[in-house]
Amino acid sequence: MRHSYRQAIMFISLLLASMLVNADELYVINQAAATVIVIDERTGERQETIAVPPGPVGLAFSGDGSRAYVTHPEQGQVSVIDTAQRQVLRSIDVGGMPFGIAVDEGTHRRLLLVTDWQRNALVFVDPQRGAVIDLLATGDAPTGIAVDERNRRLYVANRDSGTITVLSADTPELFATIEAGRAPYALQLSASGGRLYVADPGGNEVLTIDTSSHAVSGHGEVGHAPYALALTPDEQRLLVTSQGDDMLSILAPDRDLEKLAGIEVGRDPEGVAVASNGQRAWVANWFDETLSLIDLETYEELRRIACDPGCRTIVPVPHQDEAGS
Amino acid sequence: MNKKLLATLVLFLPLVAHGHGPTPQKIEETIVIDASPDAVWAVVGKFGEIEGWHPTVKKSVPSGEHEQAGASERDLTLENDEVVGESLDQYEPEQHHLAYRLLRENLEALPVSFYSADMQLTATDGGTKVSWSARFYRGDTGNFPPEDLNDQAAIDALTEFFQSGLQGLKKRVESDT
């Protein structure tokens, strides 16, 4: 009995793995259109348009890629997408203005971590029960959230306080409040959890935080109003979009965030995502309602395709080998 | 906590939770002016002197140093005597482009809590196309905005401000040349 159960699990895992590795997919959130579109990364083709509740902003996948969780600040909700069926399964009422979202798979149960812009809090949601299980105070207007599953730490960017809140992922314990620029908005954690990169649209720069000392260890100058970050798989390049001057900047994390290139994209770029092979990047141009495809070898824009009105966030579907166990 | 205090707090919340949680809005208004881009830029490029061409700006007070634009900030007094402050973000005379943002919001002046705007001139057949666009948020950024501070109120107010401004700009530049 137990044996066959294990075999079934293995079969399903293999099936999922082959499915996910074959399809390098991007999910793009379109806030004004209230849609999530699924793009085949290699062809740039739109595979699906998923209708979601109004005003979607943030998106995070479960570790196995089977679920996507989407925040809806104006509804006080998080919707749950089944990525195989490509449709919304249900919406969870979390209250407030849920904005940024991350998934913690590091313990026996999956938790959603949601920043609440209105209540200045980090909301813990159990997606199985569809219920809020805890709410911890952050700074003002919390936006970006990053989870270090292994080291059990959570990082929240507080846009209006100019700080990063560092919390324990397991106990309601505050480790640190780090002064980090004028209006820290987006976060990107290195794979080891050793470095946290912060986009500060108020100070027009990217900061590196050493997570062991909680000290700001580097500054990188980018264009006007940086709003989103992405790392290449080898972590040799940090990609930053700047909304104010329509640029994608490429920085070198190991060389004090030295700027390697600046690539002009469409108007008011926000979300950025890197293909799993590290060769291409996608940028959501909010004003133009387009996605720019960037070649990361030549730093040229290869093409633009249409998104829906209000495209802001791009998240690649995780591969099975990236999934936390 | 007594009920009166709670009610006061609840009323106060949308103001305290001042931010950009709601869906950002955008508009783009254009007009074609019978003059060269340089001639149009000579007027709109003086950032602090918008009162010279915008019919619903009663007064503009420039401040802050900017060698090329003449000022890096401006306070606009609108028709209802309310004032909004704006600051210059980008100034590119060669591209005939400038970008600015709302510095001090005033919902009595414009029911918009934040905006960043671009003005871009491009040459057309013998004339100039002026494109004036903005990204902005409604006046009340809470989840239950009253009608006069919702998305539509913000869109209507800024659209009207841009349209009347472009008409005024066209009139001013074409009468100059």
Interface residues (C-beta under 8 A of the other chain):
Chain A: Q31 A32 P54 G55 P73 E74 Q75 G76 M97 F99 W117 Q118 R119 N120 A141 R159 D160 H224 A225 G244 D245 D268 W286 F287 G310
Chain B: L13 A17 H18 G19 G21 P22 T23 P24 Q25 K26 D89 Q90 A99 S116 S133 R135 G142 N143
